[in-house]
Amino acid sequence: YYNFKHNSEKGIFDGAYYVLSTGRHTETGEKTVTTLPLYNKPDILNRPVDIFLENIESRPENIIGQKCRFEMIHDKKLISELIARCQEWYEEILNPDF
């Protein structure tokens, strides 16, 4: 998925996220999306589904004209490059160096 602030001039990883899972908040029951950002040091993030799918067409920082905060990437070559980074970082997350 690309965040609406993705800037292709900064490279394919800018604003790229890999969706790891969906879930529910244990206390509130709110639906969430768990992502792995691919543009910097790995960190697992959770967002409410409503924010993940939020309509942002009118926001001035929406430089690529997306309708939603996050939109799926469909280019298969690009996806394979992003997945390669995701696999590298996922190993690091699963084997933290404390």
N, C-alpha and C positions, 0 to 999 in steps of 0.2 A: 504494500500500500504506500502511496505517496501522501504526505501531509500537504495541505494547500500552500505552504510556504516553500515547497520544493523549487529549487532553482537549478535547472539543467546545466547552466554555465559553471556551476560549482561541482559538477560530476554526478554520476548516477546514484551515488549513495546519499546525497543531500536530501534530507526530508524523507528518507525511505525507512519503512518499518516492516517487520515481519510479525504477523499475527500468530502468537503461540497457542492461544486458546480463548474461549469465552467462559464466563462463570457468573457466580452471584456473590454479592457481599454477604458475609456470614451474619451480620447484625441486621441489615436493612432489607436484604433480598434483592437489592438493585442489581441489574444485569451489568456485567463489566466485560471489557476486552483487554486481554493481556498481550502486550507487544514487546518486541525486541527492536530498539532503534538500531539502524545499520549505518548511521552517519558519524558516530563517535564511539568512545569506549562503551562496551556493552553494559546495559542496565535494563532490568526487566521493569516495565511500567504497566500500570493498570489505569484504565479510564472507564467511566460509565459509558454504556453503549450510546446513550442519548448524545453525549458530547462527541463520541467517535463519529457518529453519523450526522452531526449537526450541519444544517444548511448555512453556508458562509459566503454565498455568492456576492453579497454586497460589501464585504470587508475590504478595506483598501490594501491590506497586505496580501490579499489573494492574487498573487502575481501570475498564476497560470489559469485562472478562471474556472477552478473546480466548483462544483455545486456543493459538495460535502467536505467536511474537515479532512477526511481520509477517503481516497478513492483507490480501487484495486488497479494494479498494474497488469496489463494484458500482453505485453511484448515478451514472448517466450525466451528470447536470447537474454534480455535484460533480467528477467526473473532468474535464469540460471546463474548469472553473475552475482545477483543479490543473495541467492541461496548459498552460494559458495562462501561468502563472507559470514552469513548467518551460521553456517555449520562450524566455521572456525571459532567464532565468538561463543557459540553455545557450548562448545567443549570447555572454554575458559570459565564460563558461568557454572558449569556442572562440576568443575574441579578448581574451586577458588583457592588462591594462594593467601591464606590468612597469616 
